[in-house]
Amino acid sequence: MSILAAVAVPHPPLIMPEVGRGQEKTIQKTIDAYREVMAKVAALKPDTVVVLSPHSVMYADYFHISPGKTARGDFGAYRAPEASVTATYDAEFRAALIDRCQKTKIPAGTLGEKTAALDHATMIPLRFLQEHRLQCKYLRIGLAGLPAREHYRLGTAIAEAAAQTGKRAVIIASGDLSHKLKADGPYGFVPEGPEFDRLAMEALGKGDFFSLLIMDKNFTEKAAECGLRSFWIMAGAFDGHKVAAKALSYEGPFGVGYGVAWFKNEGEDDSRFIGEQLAAWQTEKLNKIRNKESEPVRLARESLESFIREGKEAALPTELSPELIQKRAGAFVSLKKDGELRGCIGTFLPTASSLAAEIRQNALSAGLKDPRFPPVTAAELPELVYSVDVLAEPEQVTSMEELDVKRYGVIVQSGERRGLLLPDLEGVDTVAEQVAIARRKGGIAPQEKVTLWRFAVTRYR
């Protein structure tokens, strides 16, 4: 059997009467929609319900599938220990899924369990579902720090495991939306919060999974969402199938977005191989970046590619501009993959005979010697996005008032310890944050006296 249906649901603990103590009535529309979709799930009489939980074990590069025969959890953390949920796991389905993941090189399995107890993002939807006394087994899967395509591939593996075992399966994609909808909410307000919720609910209501998969990472991080990765996996479970989608409700009275949506499998559809569409879109995006890349970036990329593919350092190109050949300056080379940092090494003062040589040596170091990451492999080269920062000579300043987080990088020094941070970085919005990060990088405590330098940067992409 393929995946019969799926639901996208939130997991606010106060939705439980034992926790909310009357406050749950504020989100009655969410409760009503929850009950409606769980009645639909129960009517399908699934053998297995797969729960995708943002609050199960989460690793940067691995999907954790809960092991064991049964699991239990309660709401003691929310002052309601009397409210509990128990689930029996589907060992056959789990084994088939792990086998499929191994064959397709999806990093998933039962290793690394930190606690067997069910988390609230699992218990809340199961509490609503179990009102129907449904006789089924469950599978709980955590999310990962991996890109959208890997979550989508896991979803396809779930569907294939259902087909292999002949199980009638339904997916519960547990996830709240933005946590930053209101200034007086627990997490504050950013404009990206309500905009993310609007776009997400629109996409869920239309079954437009492609739009969910290509959302800008910086945008979604600012929105502080929690359910997007669950939705990515759910989308993959419907790969190649037509989906009847319906958004049932949306509320956000406490500053966190709660959306409920329903998805029904309506058979095969050759136009819905969205994983292939995502791969083509990503390739086209990278090609556009390559076509527009600056001379310093092209030099950095070709230097690393040549070394990895040929095993030796290539000579500098002969057609470089005079600035790269005649100028000496410090430079940083940064590599990103799927929007995540993959390496960054640089020099704040020149160490090579030319800027070109500086960029080349730092490109090799960023790809092969950054201690935070394993060396870049040949298979990764087509997926890397490069940037090069050329530094002006640092100048000492006497106070933080002379710094500008967007315009200047900063060097913080105490004795022989030194920390540096480039300007205009995503997620670093104030001088205080910039200096604090530079302190941490240099191993300098917040209370220690420091000398400050600032430096201007020319950034090339």
C-alpha positions in Angstrom: 0.0 0.0 0.0 1.1 3.6 -0.5 0.5 6.4 2.0 -3.3 6.8 2.4 -3.3 10.4 3.8 -1.5 12.8 6.0 -2.3 15.6 8.4 -0.3 18.7 9.4 -1.1 19.6 13.0 0.4 21.9 15.7 1.4 20.8 19.2 0.7 23.5 21.8 0.6 21.8 25.2 -2.2 24.1 26.4 -4.5 22.5 23.9 -4.8 19.7 26.4 -7.5 20.5 29.0 -5.3 19.2 31.8 -2.6 21.7 30.8 -4.7 24.6 29.5 -7.2 24.6 32.4 -9.7 26.6 30.3 -7.1 28.5 28.3 -7.5 25.9 25.5 -10.8 27.5 24.6 -8.9 30.4 23.1 -7.9 28.1 20.3 -11.2 26.3 19.9 -11.0 26.5 16.1 -7.7 24.6 16.2 -9.3 22.0 18.5 -12.3 21.6 16.2 -10.1 21.2 13.2 -7.9 18.7 15.0 -10.8 16.6 15.9 -12.1 16.7 12.3 -8.8 15.6 10.7 -8.3 12.8 13.3 -11.8 11.5 12.6 -10.8 11.3 8.9 -7.6 9.4 9.9 -9.6 7.0 12.1 -12.1 6.4 9.3 -9.3 5.1 7.0 -8.4 2.4 9.6 -4.6 2.6 9.1 -2.3 -0.2 10.2 0.5 2.3 11.0 0.6 5.9 11.8 3.9 7.6 11.2 4.6 10.6 13.5 7.1 13.2 12.4 8.2 15.1 15.5 10.4 18.2 15.8 10.8 17.4 19.5 12.0 13.9 19.3 15.8 13.3 19.1 17.3 15.6 16.4 20.8 15.4 15.0 22.5 17.6 12.4 23.1 14.7 9.9 20.9 11.8 11.0 17.2 11.0 11.2 16.4 9.2 14.5 13.7 6.5 14.3 12.5 5.5 17.8 13.5 1.9 18.8 11.7 -0.5 21.1 8.3 -2.1 21.3 6.3 0.6 23.2 6.8 4.1 24.5 5.0 6.3 27.0 5.0 9.9 27.9 3.2 12.3 30.1 2.7 16.1 30.5 4.5 16.3 33.9 6.7 19.0 32.4 3.5 21.1 32.0 2.2 20.4 35.5 -0.2 17.7 34.3 1.5 14.3 35.0 -1.9 12.6 35.1 -2.2 13.2 31.3 -0.3 10.5 29.5 -0.1 8.7 26.1 1.2 5.2 25.3 2.2 4.0 21.8 3.0 0.6 20.4 5.7 0.7 17.7 5.4 -1.1 14.3 8.7 -3.1 14.3 8.1 -4.6 10.9 7.5 -1.2 9.3 10.5 0.2 11.1 12.8 -2.5 9.9 11.6 -2.1 6.3 12.2 1.7 6.5 15.7 1.3 7.9 16.5 -1.2 5.2 15.3 1.1 2.5 17.3 4.0 4.0 20.4 1.9 4.0 20.0 0.9 0.4 19.4 4.5 -0.7 22.0 6.0 1.6 19.6 8.1 3.7 21.2 8.6 7.1 18.5 7.2 9.3 18.2 4.5 12.0 17.6 3.8 15.7 21.1 4.8 17.0 21.5 7.6 19.5 18.3 7.5 21.5 18.5 10.0 24.4 15.1 9.2 26.0 12.5 6.6 25.2 9.7 8.8 26.5 7.3 10.3 24.0 7.6 14.0 23.4 4.7 16.5 23.5 4.8 17.0 19.7 4.0 13.3 19.4 1.7 12.9 22.4 -0.7 15.8 21.5 -1.7 14.4 18.0 -1.9 10.9 19.4 -4.1 12.0 22.2 -6.6 13.4 19.7 -6.3 10.3 17.5 -6.7 7.9 20.3 -10.1 9.4 21.2 -11.3 7.2 18.4 -9.9 4.0 20.0 -8.1 3.2 16.7 -6.3 -0.1 16.7 -3.0 0.6 15.0 0.7 0.8 15.6 3.0 3.8 15.4 6.4 4.9 14.2 8.1 8.1 15.6 10.7 9.8 13.5 12.8 12.9 14.4 13.9 15.6 12.1 17.5 16.5 11.1 19.6 19.5 10.2 19.9 18.2 6.7 18.6 20.1 3.6 15.1 19.8 2.2 16.0 17.2 -0.4 17.1 14.8 2.3 13.9 15.2 4.3 12.0 14.7 1.1 14.0 11.5 0.3 13.1 10.1 3.7 9.5 10.7 2.9 9.8 8.7 -0.3 11.4 5.9 1.7 8.5 5.9 4.1 6.1 5.4 1.2 8.3 2.6 -0.2 8.4 0.9 3.2 4.6 1.1 3.4 4.4 -0.5 -0.1 6.9 -3.2 0.8 5.1 -4.2 4.0 1.6 -3.9 2.6 0.7 -1.6 5.4 -2.1 1.0 5.3 -0.2 4.0 6.6 -1.0 7.6 7.5 1.5 10.4 8.3 1.1 13.0 11.1 3.4 15.9 10.3 3.6 17.6 13.8 4.7 21.2 13.7 3.9 24.6 14.9 4.4 27.5 12.5 6.2 30.8 13.3 7.0 31.5 17.0 7.3 35.3 16.4 3.9 36.6 15.7 3.4 39.1 18.5 5.5 41.6 20.3 4.0 40.6 23.6 4.3 36.9 22.8 6.9 34.6 24.4 9.3 35.0 21.5 8.6 38.5 20.3 7.7 39.7 16.8 9.5 39.8 13.4 7.8 40.7 10.1 8.9 37.3 8.7 6.7 35.5 11.3 3.2 36.3 9.9 4.6 36.2 6.4 5.9 32.7 6.8 2.6 31.6 8.3 0.7 33.1 5.4 2.9 31.4 2.8 3.0 28.1 4.6 -0.8 27.9 5.0 -1.3 28.9 1.4 1.0 26.2 0.2 -0.4 23.5 2.6 -4.0 24.4 1.5 -3.1 23.9 -2.2 -0.8 20.9 -1.7 2.0 23.1 -3.2 4.8 21.1 -1.7 7.4 22.6 -4.1 6.9 26.1 -2.5 7.6 24.7 0.9 10.8 23.0 -0.3 12.4 26.1 -1.8 11.7 28.5 1.0 14.7 30.7 1.8 16.6 29.4 4.8 17.4 32.8 6.2 13.7 33.8 6.0 12.5 30.6 7.7 15.1 31.0 10.5 14.0 34.5 11.2 10.4 33.4 11.4 11.4 30.8 14.0 9.2 28.1 12.6 9.2 24.5 13.9 7.2 22.4 11.4 8.7 22.9 8.0 11.0 19.9 8.1 8.0 17.7 9.1 6.2 19.1 6.0 9.2 18.3 3.8 9.1 14.6 4.9 5.4 14.4 4.4 5.7 15.9 0.9 8.2 13.2 0.0 5.8 10.5 1.0 3.4 11.7 -1.7 6.1 11.8 -4.4 4.5 11.0 -7.8 1.0 11.2 -6.4 -1.9 13.6 -6.7 -3.0 15.1 -3.4 -6.3 16.5 -2.4 -5.4 19.2 0.1 -7.4 21.3 2.5 -6.3 23.9 5.1 -8.9 23.6 7.9 -7.8 26.3 10.4 -5.2 28.8 11.4 -4.8 30.7 14.7 -2.0 32.5 16.5 -3.4 34.2 19.6 -0.4 33.5 21.8 2.3 34.6 19.3 2.8 31.1 17.8 1.1 30.0 14.6 -1.1 26.9 14.8 -2.3 25.4 11.4 -4.2 22.3 10.6 -4.4 20.8 7.2 -5.5 17.5 5.6 -4.0 15.6 2.6 -5.6 12.6 0.8 -3.7 10.5 -1.7 -5.7 10.4 -5.0 -3.4 8.1 -7.1 -0.4 8.4 -9.3 0.4 11.6 -11.1 3.5 11.9 -13.3 3.5 15.7 -12.9 4.1 15.4 -9.1 7.6 14.0 -9.0 8.5 17.0 -6.9 11.9 15.7 -5.8 13.1 15.7 -9.4 11.7 19.2 -9.8 13.6 20.3 -6.7 16.9 18.9 -8.0 16.4 20.7 -11.4 15.6 23.9 -9.6 18.7 23.7 -7.4 20.9 22.9 -10.4 19.5 25.9 -12.3 20.0 28.1 -9.3 23.7 27.1 -8.9 24.3 27.5 -12.6 23.0 31.1 -12.4 25.4 31.8 -9.5 28.3 30.3 -11.5 27.5 32.5 -14.5 27.5 35.7 -12.4 30.5 34.9 -10.2 33.2 37.6 -9.8 36.9 37.0 -10.7 38.0 36.5 -7.1 35.2 33.9 -6.5 36.0 32.1 -9.7 39.7 32.0 -8.7 38.7 30.5 -5.3 36.4 27.9 -6.8 38.7 26.8 -9.6 41.6 26.6 -7.1 39.7 24.2 -4.8 38.2 22.2 -7.6 41.6 21.7 -9.3 43.3 20.6 -6.1 40.6 18.1 -5.2 40.2 16.6 -8.6 43.9 16.5 -9.6 45.5 16.2 -6.2 47.9 19.1 -6.6 47.9 22.9 -6.5 47.5 24.4 -9.9 49.5 27.4 -11.2 47.7 30.8 -11.0 45.9 31.7 -14.2 47.8 34.0 -16.5 44.8 36.2 -17.5 44.1 37.6 -14.0 43.4 41.3 -13.5 46.3 43.6 -12.3 44.5 44.1 -9.0 44.8 40.4 -8.1 48.4 40.1 -9.3 49.8 43.4 -8.0 47.9 44.0 -4.8 48.6 42.3 -1.4 45.8 42.0 1.2 44.2 39.7 3.7 41.3 37.7 2.4 38.7 35.2 3.7 37.1 32.5 1.6 33.8 31.1 2.7 32.0 28.0 1.4 28.4 27.2 1.8 26.4 24.1 0.9 22.6 24.1 1.0 22.7 27.5 2.8 24.9 26.2 5.6 28.5 27.1 6.2 30.8 24.4 4.8 34.2 26.1 5.5 35.7 29.5 6.1 39.4 30.3 6.5 41.2 33.6 6.0 44.0 36.0 6.9 43.4 39.5 8.2 46.9 40.6 7.0 48.6 39.6 3.7 50.8 36.5 3.9 51.2 35.6 0.2 53.0 37.4 -2.6 49.7 38.6 -4.2 46.0 38.8 -3.5 45.5 36.1 -6.0 47.9 33.8 -4.1 46.2 34.8 -0.9 42.8 33.8 -2.2 44.1 30.5 -3.6 45.7 29.4 -0.4 42.7 30.4 1.7 40.3 28.6 -0.7 42.3 25.4 -0.2 42.3 25.8 3.5 38.6 26.6 3.7 37.8 23.4 1.8 40.3 21.1 3.3 41.7 22.4 6.6 38.8 24.1 8.5 38.8 22.1 11.8 35.1 22.4 12.2 34.3 20.3 9.1 35.6 17.3 7.3 37.5 18.0 4.0 35.3 18.8 1.0 34.9 15.8 -1.3 34.8 15.8 -5.1 31.1 14.9 -5.0 30.3 18.1 -3.1 32.0 20.5 -5.5 29.0 21.1 -7.8 26.9 22.1 -4.7 29.2 24.7 -3.2 28.6 28.4 -3.2 31.7 30.6 -2.6 32.3 34.2 -1.4 35.5 36.1 -1.0 36.1 38.9 1.4 39.1 41.1 0.8 40.1 43.0 3.9 41.4 46.5 4.2 44.2 47.1 6.8 42.7 47.0 10.3 42.6 50.2 12.4 42.5 50.4 16.1 39.4 51.9 17.8 38.8 53.1 21.3 35.2 52.2 21.8 32.4 50.0 20.4 30.7 53.2 19.3 33.2 53.4 16.4 32.0 50.0 15.1 29.3 49.2 12.6 28.1 45.6 12.3 27.1 46.0 8.6 30.1 48.1 7.5 33.1 46.9 9.5 34.5 43.6 10.6 36.0 43.4 14.1 39.1 42.0 15.8 39.1 41.6 19.5 42.4 40.9 21.3 43.5 40.2 24.8 47.2 39.3 25.2 48.0 36.7 22.6 44.4 35.7 22.2 42.5 37.1 19.2 39.0 36.7 17.7 37.8 38.0 14.4 34.4 38.3 12.8 33.5 39.6 9.4 30.8 42.3 8.8 27.3 41.9 7.5 26.7 38.3 8.5 23.3 36.7 8.6 22.0 36.5 12.2 24.5 39.1 13.6 22.5 42.3 13.8 24.2 44.4 16.5 27.7 45.4 17.4 27.3 43.8 20.8 26.5 40.5 19.2 29.5 40.9 16.8 31.9 41.6 19.6 30.6 38.8 21.8 31.0 36.2 19.0 34.5 37.5 18.3 35.3 37.1 22.0 34.1 33.5 22.0 36.1 32.7 18.9 39.2 34.1 20.6 38.5 32.3 23.9 38.2 35.7 25.6 35.8 36.0 28.5 33.1 38.7 28.5 34.6 40.5 31.5 38.2 40.6 30.2 39.6 43.9 28.9 40.3 43.9 25.1 41.8 46.0 22.4 39.4 46.5 19.4 40.2 46.9 15.7 37.8 47.4 12.8 38.4 46.7 9.2 36.5 47.4 6.0 35.7 44.5 3.6 35.0 44.2 -0.1 32.8 41.2 -0.5 32.8 39.3 -3.8 30.3 36.7 -4.8 
